[in-house]
Amino acid sequence: MRSHIIALLLSLGASHAAFAAPSSTFDSGNDGWTVSDTNPPFDSFGGSFTPDYDEEGQFIRYTDPSAMSFFFEAPESFLGDLSGYYGGTLHYSQTLSVQTPQWRDDPDVVLVNGAGLVLVFQHDYQPGIDWTDFTVTLAEGSWRVGGLGGSFATAAQMQSVLGDLQRLRIRGEYISGVVETTALDNVAITAVPEPASWALMLSGVALVAAVARRRFG
């Protein structure tokens, strides 16, 4: 009986892990990421480039190509119907070659859906010269519509973008002037665990513990 319970727990864990994709750890290449060089409102492509891949460190990076704003552009594995990730998180890590003068006029993350709705987010701080971790909640609250000066996004707008995500951009342009090199690593989108799944898993853990107590008690 215990083996059946363990198999159930592993199955639940595996299904949850599968749902936790998409992710890019850049273990063997750039995972299809590109770089876009563009201007507001960031809903269309500008120049498109291939980021440099650091084989030893296993991350991607790019040096500011122009006076416009450049972004790391997510591949198709991060796009499409991501409605199941509403309320979840986007996580990524970045480093920056120089720290000043800071450029604060661009959003850090841009989401665009098939209808052209643009949602943007900006953190309170920029990457350091060492790896800096960032986490963004994929729900209304701090996201704005169209630009950093736009209105706060509603739940319906957030769900609309995640339901038909056509573009995910992570900022590379942090410094005023064409000087910085920005690196990106460990990008992942994770969902909020379903309460029923967690309850079932916890029940299974409790049952395994009870069986163990009876066996060794």
N, C-alpha and C positions, 0 to 999 in steps of 0.2 A: 504493500500500500504506500509505503514511504516513497518508493521509486516513482510511483504514479504522481504523487504530489510534487516531487522534485521536477519531474518532466513538465508538469503544468506550469510551475514557476519559471522554468527555463523558457517555455513557450511564450509566456506572457512577457518575459524580459526581452526575448528576441523580437516579438512583434512591436514592443515599444521602441526598441533600438532601431528597428527598420523605419518606424514612423519619425524618428529623430533626424533622419536625413532631410534635406541635403547638407553636405559639408565638403569642405576642401581643406586638406592638411598639406597639400603640395609635396607629398612624399616622393613623387616620381615625375613631376613636371608642373606646368602651370594650370592644369585641370580645365583648360578651355577659357580661362579668364583673359580679358583684353583690357586695354586702356582707351578711354574716350577723352578727347580734348574738346571742350565745348564751352558755351556760355549760358546764362539763365535763359529760359526757365528749366533747363536741364532735362527736357522731355524728348530731345532728339539727339542723334549722333553728330559729333563733330569729327575731327580726325580720329582714326582708329589705329592703335599700335599694339604690338605684342610685348607684354612685360618681360623683363629679364628674370631668369630663374636661377636662384642660388642653390646649386646642387648640394653643397656641403651643409648649408643651414636649412635647406628644404623650405624655401619661401619665395615669394615673388616680390619684385620691386621695380620702380620706374622713376626716372629723373624728369622733372618738369620740362615738357617739350616746348612751351610757348607762354605768351602772356595771357592766354585763356586759362580755364580751370580744367584740371584733369581728374578723372575718376577711374577707379578700378571697376570694370564692367563684368557682372556675374554671367556665367554660362547658362545654357538652357536647363541644366539640372537644378537650378535655383528658381526657375520661372514656371509659369502655368498656374494651375489651381492650387493655391496654398491656403485655402480657406480653413483647413484643419489646423493651421498654425496660428490662428487668431488668438491673441492673449499669450502666445509663446514668446520666444526671444531670438534675436539675432545677436550672435557673438562673433567678435573678431579681434585680432591683435595687430598693432602697427608699431613701426619705429620711424623716426624722422631724423634726417642727417643734420639739420640745423634747426634752431628754435626761434629765431627772430629775423625780421619783424613778422609777427603773426598776422595772418589773413583770416578775418572772421566773417567775411561776407558770403561764404558758401556753406551750404548744408553738409553735414557729415555723411548722411545716408539719404538716398533718393529712391522712391518707389514710384513706378508708373504703370498704370493698367492699360488695357486695350482701347479704352475710350479716351485716353489722354489725360486722365486724372493724375495729378502729381502730388505726392505727399513727401514732405521733407522733415528731417530731424537733425538737431545739432546738439552735441555734447557741451558740457561746461569747460572742457579742457581739450588740448590737442595731444597727439602722441609725444612721448619723450624720446631721447636718444637711445634708451633701452626699450625693450618690448613693453607696450602699454596695452592692457586688456580693456575692451569696450563691450558693453551689453546694452541692447536696445529692446524695450518691450514692444511687441507687435500688437499694440492696442492704442485706442485713443488716449489722449492725455497730453503728450508733449509734441506730437506730430502736428505739422501745419500744412495748409493747402496752398500749393502753388509756389511758395517761397517762404523765407524765414519771417517775413512780415505778414504772411497770410493768416487767416482765421485758423483756430484749432480744429483739427479733423474730428469728425463725429464717428461713432461706432459704425454707422452705415457706410461711411466713406472708407474707413479702414478695411472693413470686410469686402467692399467692392474692389479695392486695389488688390488685396490678397487673393481674392477669388479669380482674378485674371491678371496676374503679375507678368508684365512684359519686359520690365527693366528694373534691375537692382544695381544701384551704384554706391560705391563706398569712396569717400573723398581721398584724393591724393594731394590736393592743392591746399597747403597749410601756411605757406610763407609768401609774403609780398615780394615779388621778383622771381625771375626764372632761375632758382638756385637749389631747390630742395630735391632730395631723393627720398621717396617714401616706400616702405616695405609693408607687405601684408601677409598674414598667416592665420591659420586656424579659424577659418570662417565656418560658422555652423548656424543653422536654424533649428530650434527645438520647439516641440509642442508642449502644451500643458497636459500632464498626465490625466487621463479620464478618471474621475473618482471611483467608478465601479471597478476599473482595472486595479487601482491601488488597493481598494478594499479587498478584492479577491486575493491579490498577492499577499497582503498582510495576514489574511485568514489562513492562507496556506503556510506561511511562515510559522504562525502560532500552532497549527496542527502538527507540523514537523517537530517543533519544540516539544509538544506534548508527547508525541511518539517517542522521542529521544529520552524524555524524563521517565516514561514507563519502562523503557528498555534498560536504562542504566540505574534506575532508582532502586 
